[in-house]
Amino acid sequence: MQLKLGDKIETKKPHPCGGKIWEVVRTGADYKIRCTTCGRVIMLTPDALAKRIRRLVEGTV
C-alpha cells in the first residue's frame, strides 16, 4: 500500500489516548504518523506500519 501525505489510516489497536485514526505527516525511508486525537507523533518503518494498518480512512488509494 502506498501512503501519501495527508492520508488517514485506522490502526488495529488503539493508542493509549483512545484514538485509532492517524494522519501521515512524512513519507520516505520511514513514515511519521500523528494521532488525530492527542497529536502524538511516532515514526515507523514501512514494514512495522504495514502490520499496524487496518484500513485507509481518507486519501488516495
C-alpha positions as CSV (number, residue, x, y, z in Angstrom):
1,M,0.0,0.0,0.0
2,Q,1.4,3.4,-1.0
3,L,0.6,6.1,1.5
4,K,0.8,9.8,0.7
5,L,1.0,12.9,2.9
6,G,-2.4,13.7,4.5
7,D,-3.7,10.1,4.2
8,K,-5.6,9.0,7.3
9,I,-5.4,5.4,8.5
10,E,-7.0,3.3,11.1
11,T,-4.8,1.0,13.2
12,K,-5.7,-2.4,14.6
13,K,-5.0,-1.4,18.2
14,P,-6.0,1.9,19.8
15,H,-3.4,4.4,21.0
16,P,-3.4,4.8,24.9
17,C,-5.4,8.0,24.4
18,G,-8.2,6.0,22.8
19,G,-7.7,7.2,19.2
20,K,-7.4,4.8,16.3
21,I,-7.1,7.3,13.5
22,W,-3.7,8.5,12.4
23,E,-2.6,11.0,9.8
24,V,0.6,10.5,7.6
25,V,2.8,13.6,8.1
26,R,6.0,12.3,6.4
27,T,7.0,9.6,4.0
28,G,10.3,8.2,2.8
29,A,12.6,5.6,4.3
30,D,10.4,5.9,7.4
31,Y,6.8,7.0,8.0
32,K,5.9,9.6,10.5
33,I,2.3,9.5,11.6
34,R,0.3,11.7,14.0
35,C,-2.6,10.6,16.3
36,T,-5.6,12.8,15.4
37,T,-7.0,12.5,19.0
38,C,-4.0,13.7,21.1
39,G,-1.4,14.8,18.5
40,R,1.3,12.4,19.4
41,V,3.8,11.7,16.6
42,I,5.6,8.4,16.0
43,M,8.0,7.2,13.3
44,L,7.7,3.7,11.9
45,T,9.4,1.6,9.3
46,P,7.3,0.7,6.3
47,D,7.1,-3.0,7.5
48,A,6.1,-2.0,11.0
49,L,3.4,0.4,9.7
50,A,2.0,-2.2,7.3
51,K,1.4,-4.6,10.3
52,R,-0.5,-1.9,12.2
53,I,-2.8,-0.7,9.5
54,R,-6.4,-1.9,9.4
55,R,-7.7,0.3,6.6
56,L,-7.3,3.6,4.8
57,V,-9.9,6.1,6.1
58,E,-9.3,9.0,3.8
59,G,-6.9,9.8,0.9
60,T,-5.9,8.4,-2.4
61,V,-5.5,4.6,-2.9
